[in-house]
Amino acid sequence: MSRWNTVAIYGVGLIGGSIGMALQNNKAVGEVIGIGRNARRLEKARNLGAINSFVTDLSSAPVLDIVILCTPVQCLAEHCAQVFQHSVSALITDAGSTKQQFVAEVEKNLPTANFVGSHPLAGSDQSGVEHAHVDLFVDRTVVVTPTPKTNRQSVQDVSDLWTAIGARVVEMSPEDHDRALAVTSHLPHVVASALAAETSEEYLHLIASGWRDTTRIAGADVDLWKQILQENKGNVATALSLLQTRLAAFETALVKNDHESITRLLAAGKQRRDALGS
Amino acid sequence: MSRWNTVAIYGVGLIGGSIGMALQNNKAVGEVIGIGRNARRLEKARNLGAINSFVTDLSSAPVLDIVILCTPVQCLAEHCAQVFQHSVSALITDAGSTKQQFVAEVEKNLPTANFVGSHPLAGSDQSGVEHAHVDLFVDRTVVVTPTPKTNRQSVQDVSDLWTAIGARVVEMSPEDHDRALAVTSHLPHVVASALAAETSEEYLHLIASGWRDTTRIAGADVDLWKQILQENKGNVATALSLLQTRLAAFETALVKNDHESITRLLAAGKQRRDALGS
């Protein structure tokens, strides 16, 4: 299709690198330009085929058609403003895990045709461009988060970008996105972390595959997750409170040796898990 | 080695079937006899190579040298008594997930040379002999739970059985076992179940690999897990209470937007998870 000549990826790690590889592989774009601060890491990304070229200073980049911000959540607003200043007609999207605060901030400062928020539900407990791969987004969901103000053609264009690399696009408001992701992504992270921390070191030789699966994401980057949780703190706190109520019900059922309640609680979890498949 | 001519597996599902396959593969035994109630399922187990023959009535079995009980936790004591009545010199062990109640009950009724408790830390969210495989125990930990009364030669014999099929044997008292497994196995199960149940159906298309990993074990058999949790209810309730305290600390840190506490909590989880490896 190649409808964009110059695509920039701002922050070329696991997500950004995978987007770059996939866009080139699908011949969806002209040149893929990496933007970042660390020339050595960008060189590595280029050697891995994630980008075609790179700049460490936005002012030396050509005029950009579309830019995907893959930098940490708390830098997104600043980087968005930088890009707009450099290429006033660029369509900008991002890959941030939370949307409400960031989208509201961008809407205050940018024309509504220039920006559409995105959140690809893909990733891993690993990070770094060395773990990037071309099919990271195939059959994965990407949430695109327009507001009533967002230009519809821009929504279509950003959706086409994700579809071109194999993803399924779902549209939600930034508010609905953050409320849902608090439960489907941020809460599991807190729970995995708490469960891992609650297991004393002397017990680690006694874990089996259940513990291993349940705590896997606790190994992810602490700073990154601190930022995500803080950006969505209200929704995550609410979800945590509801989960604690359910855990307290489990505890009571066990203390009272209440067969029926234990069965009911376990069955509710199994029913929801089975609805998804393995 | 073939030090036992007649080995019986009482309950030939995923665990029992895998033990049967592994024992035959390692030429560790003479004949592997399946014991159960359902002839069709036992026939299936024989066709899959898990057992050499089977009986649906213990009285028609030959004298048994060693018996591994792989029936549900709440049937173990009864099946143990049945086996002892049939083969008074049989060495009996089991594969149950909880130990304290069961071992205490067996010690009241059987000579201490006849029984040593075991718990192989292997399995899966799947069940049934069709999922059994010959290397399920390779490099896995098996906890063997003697008490001060247990005959040491019997402990050695049972340990040799597990070592013969590739497992690492760890000795613990039944009390220590149950306290540890409450944290390393039973608590993750409750948490996975609660997390799955807390996710409303409409959000299921918004989950990513984190949710998928963290909730995987919630799909396991409800009755089996109800029994396990009830057998270890005191320890699981204690572990649940400690976990809720930690989740409440997360919630408070988020509500107060307390950077340092969020970082400290996430780092504690990552440190423990990283100590294990992937």
Interface residues (C-beta under 8 A of the other chain):
Chain A: L121 A122 G123 S124 D125 R140 T141 V143 V170 A180 L181 V183 T184 S185 L187 P188 H189 V190 V191 A192 S193 A194 L195 A196 A197 E198 T199 S200 E201 Y203 L204 H205 L206 I207 A208 S209 G210 W211 R212 D213 T214 T215 R216 I217 A218 G219 A220 V222 D223 W225 K226 L229 Q230 K233 V236 A237 A239 L240 S241 L242 L243 Q244 R246 L247 A248 F250 E251 L254 V255 N257 H259 I262 T263 L265 L266 A267 A268 G269 K270 Q271 R272 R273 D274 A275 L276 S278
Chain B: L121 A122 G123 S124 D125 R140 T141 V143 V170 A180 L181 V183 T184 S185 L187 P188 H189 V190 V191 A192 S193 A194 L195 A196 A197 E198 T199 S200 E201 Y203 L204 H205 L206 I207 A208 S209 G210 W211 R212 D213 T214 T215 R216 I217 A218 G219 A220 V222 D223 W225 K226 L229 Q230 K233 V236 A237 A239 L240 S241 L242 L243 Q244 R246 L247 A248 F250 E251 L254 V255 N257 H259 I262 T263 L265 L266 A267 A268 G269 K270 Q271 R272 R273 D274 A275 L276 S278
